[in-house]
Amino acid sequence: MKTLIVETDWQFAKQATNYLEAHAHLVVHHVDADEAIERAKHWSPDVVIVAADLADTGIIETLSALETPPAILLTGWMDRYDQAWRAWQRGGHELLLKPILRADELEEALISARENAVAGTTFRRSVASA
């Protein structure tokens, strides 16, 4: 799976990259939302992990509008749940709160994000054609 990480928390990004690469994912990490959007346009990731604190940059809306939109997994700190929740409402497909206590939480969240993205796309198409 092609995974783009857009995260300012280098510790989380490193942990996530190590875990995902060990499980056969192709991973690219960016700190800047604009650079990540440009990468997503050309690389077409399956999933984008976005830090909730970057939601105000318009990254979620831009990713959702791509020709082949990726699933969006938002990350946020447990003590800033309100910020993560607001980011999720902008169009995320799954929310993962940090700190991650089990390494496989990330994999479960990625699968959930992809499933939710597909379900949302299917739902939107069926409503639009009705």
C-alpha positions as CSV (number, residue, x, y, z in Angstrom):
1,M,0.0,0.0,0.0
2,K,1.3,3.5,-0.9
3,T,1.1,5.6,2.3
4,L,1.9,9.4,2.5
5,I,2.5,10.7,6.0
6,V,1.9,14.5,6.5
7,E,3.0,14.9,10.1
8,T,4.9,17.5,12.0
9,D,5.6,15.1,14.9
10,W,8.8,13.5,13.7
11,Q,8.7,10.8,16.4
12,F,5.3,9.5,15.3
13,A,6.3,9.8,11.6
14,K,9.5,7.7,12.2
15,Q,7.6,5.1,14.3
16,A,4.8,4.9,11.6
17,T,7.3,4.7,8.8
18,N,9.3,1.9,10.4
19,Y,6.2,-0.1,11.2
20,L,4.6,0.4,7.7
21,E,7.8,-0.3,5.8
22,A,8.3,-3.5,7.8
23,H,4.9,-4.5,6.6
24,A,5.5,-4.0,2.9
25,H,4.1,-0.4,2.6
26,L,5.7,2.2,0.4
27,V,6.0,5.3,2.6
28,V,6.8,9.0,2.0
29,H,6.8,11.6,4.7
30,H,6.3,15.3,4.4
31,V,6.1,18.0,7.1
32,D,4.7,20.7,4.7
33,A,1.0,20.3,3.6
34,D,1.6,22.0,0.2
35,E,4.6,19.7,-0.6
36,A,2.4,16.7,0.4
37,I,-0.4,17.8,-1.8
38,E,1.9,18.0,-4.8
39,R,3.3,14.6,-4.0
40,A,-0.2,13.1,-3.7
41,K,-1.1,14.5,-7.1
42,H,1.7,12.7,-8.9
43,W,2.2,9.6,-6.6
44,S,-1.5,8.7,-6.0
45,P,-1.2,7.2,-2.5
46,D,-3.7,4.8,-1.3
47,V,-3.8,6.4,2.2
48,V,-2.7,9.7,3.5
49,I,-2.0,10.1,7.2
50,V,-2.6,13.7,8.2
51,A,-1.8,15.4,11.5
52,A,-5.1,17.0,12.7
53,D,-3.2,20.3,13.4
54,L,-2.7,20.6,9.6
55,A,-6.4,20.5,8.8
56,D,-6.7,24.2,8.6
57,T,-4.3,24.3,5.6
58,G,-7.0,22.9,3.3
59,I,-5.2,19.6,2.8
60,I,-8.2,17.4,3.6
61,E,-10.4,19.2,1.1
62,T,-7.7,19.2,-1.6
63,L,-6.9,15.5,-1.2
64,S,-10.6,14.7,-1.3
65,A,-11.0,16.5,-4.6
66,L,-8.2,14.6,-6.4
67,E,-9.1,12.5,-9.4
68,T,-8.3,9.4,-7.4
69,P,-8.8,10.5,-3.8
70,P,-6.9,8.6,-1.1
71,A,-8.3,7.4,2.2
72,I,-7.5,10.0,4.9
73,L,-6.4,8.9,8.3
74,L,-6.1,11.8,10.8
75,T,-3.9,11.7,13.8
76,G,-4.2,13.8,16.9
77,W,-3.2,13.8,20.5
78,M,-5.6,12.4,23.1
79,D,-5.4,15.6,25.1
80,R,-6.5,17.6,22.0
81,Y,-9.4,15.4,21.0
82,D,-11.5,18.5,20.1
83,Q,-9.0,19.5,17.5
84,A,-8.8,16.0,16.0
85,W,-12.6,15.8,16.0
86,R,-12.9,19.1,14.1
87,A,-10.3,17.8,11.6
88,W,-12.2,14.6,11.1
89,Q,-15.4,16.5,10.4
90,R,-13.7,18.2,7.5
91,G,-13.5,14.9,5.6
92,G,-11.3,12.4,7.3
93,H,-12.1,8.7,7.0
94,E,-10.7,7.5,10.3
95,L,-9.2,9.1,13.4
96,L,-6.1,7.7,15.3
97,L,-5.3,9.2,18.6
98,K,-1.7,9.4,19.9
99,P,0.1,8.0,21.7
100,I,-0.2,4.7,19.9
101,L,0.0,2.0,22.6
102,R,0.1,-1.0,20.2
103,A,2.0,-1.0,16.9
104,D,-0.9,-2.8,15.1
105,E,-3.2,0.1,16.0
106,L,-1.8,1.9,13.0
107,E,-2.5,-0.9,10.6
108,E,-6.0,-1.3,12.0
109,A,-6.7,2.4,11.5
110,L,-5.3,2.3,7.9
111,I,-7.6,-0.6,7.0
112,S,-10.6,1.3,8.6
113,A,-9.8,4.5,6.7
114,R,-9.7,2.6,3.4
115,E,-13.0,0.8,4.2
116,N,-14.6,4.0,5.2
117,A,-13.4,5.8,2.1
118,V,-14.8,3.1,-0.2
119,A,-18.1,3.1,1.7
120,G,-18.3,6.9,1.5
121,T,-17.6,6.9,-2.2
122,T,-20.1,4.1,-2.9
123,F,-22.7,6.0,-0.9
124,R,-22.0,9.3,-2.6
125,R,-22.3,7.7,-6.1
126,S,-25.5,5.9,-5.3
127,V,-27.1,9.1,-3.9
128,A,-25.9,11.2,-6.9
129,S,-27.3,8.7,-9.4
130,A,-30.7,8.6,-7.6
